[in-house]
Amino acid sequence: MAKPKLNVFTKTEEPEDKVKAVGVGLKDSEWQRLAAIAKELGMKRHELACWALRDFMRRFEAGEIQTKTQKTLPGL
């Protein structure tokens, strides 16, 4: 009996929440520090950056991070 042909490009399941790549502007010194921390932890820069942003969002939504807003444009 012949094996059925499989299309390796067929989606097996729909992701609930797709990953979207975004750029983050950092100073060169911040980028170097991120790389150093990632190396120290045995992680990739991307992996550390994702973890840090997700941790911040979790803590912000839990009310653990207090922010202070201020007007930055004259006349507002």
C-alpha distance (Angstrom), angle and dihedral (degrees) to the residues before:
residue distance angle dihedral
M1 . . .
A2 3.79 . .
K3 3.80 120.1 .
P4 3.81 114.8 -114.8
K5 3.80 114.1 -106.5
L6 3.78 113.5 -110.1
N7 3.76 124.4 -151.2
V8 3.81 104.7 -140.1
F9 3.81 89.8 -161.6
T10 3.80 94.5 60.4
K11 3.81 113.6 109.1
T12 3.76 112.4 -115.8
E13 3.79 95.9 -163.0
E14 3.77 139.5 -4.8
P15 3.79 114.7 -108.7
E16 3.79 114.0 -123.7
D17 3.79 94.0 -140.9
K18 3.79 118.6 19.1
V19 3.79 120.7 -141.4
K20 3.80 114.3 -116.9
A21 3.79 120.1 -164.1
V22 3.80 114.6 -133.7
G23 3.77 132.5 179.7
V24 3.77 122.3 -122.9
G25 3.78 120.6 -162.0
L26 3.79 112.8 -137.5
K27 3.77 131.9 170.1
D28 3.79 113.5 -105.9
S29 3.81 90.3 -109.9
E30 3.82 90.6 51.7
W31 3.81 91.0 49.3
Q32 3.80 90.6 50.5
R33 3.80 91.3 48.6
L34 3.81 90.8 49.5
A35 3.81 89.4 52.0
A36 3.82 91.5 48.2
I37 3.80 92.9 50.0
A38 3.80 91.3 46.8
K39 3.80 90.5 51.2
E40 3.80 91.1 48.1
L41 3.81 90.4 52.0
G42 3.81 93.9 42.8
M43 3.79 92.2 -116.3
K44 3.79 135.2 122.9
R45 3.82 117.7 -107.0
H46 3.78 91.2 -115.8
E47 3.80 92.2 50.5
L48 3.82 91.9 49.8
A49 3.81 93.0 46.3
C50 3.82 91.3 51.1
W51 3.79 91.5 47.9
A52 3.82 92.5 48.1
L53 3.81 93.9 49.7
R54 3.80 93.2 45.2
D55 3.81 90.6 48.2
F56 3.81 90.5 50.3
M57 3.82 91.9 49.9
R58 3.81 91.6 48.1
R59 3.82 92.1 49.3
F60 3.82 92.6 44.0
E61 3.80 92.6 51.8
A62 3.82 90.3 46.7
G63 3.82 88.8 56.3
E64 3.80 92.9 -114.9
I65 3.81 93.0 123.4
Q66 3.78 119.8 61.7
T67 3.78 117.6 -156.2
K68 3.76 130.1 -163.6
T69 3.79 118.5 -149.0
Q70 3.76 123.8 -156.4
K71 3.77 137.1 175.2
T72 3.78 112.4 -101.9
L73 3.80 102.8 178.4
P74 3.80 120.9 74.5
G75 3.79 115.4 -110.1
L76 3.79 97.1 25.2
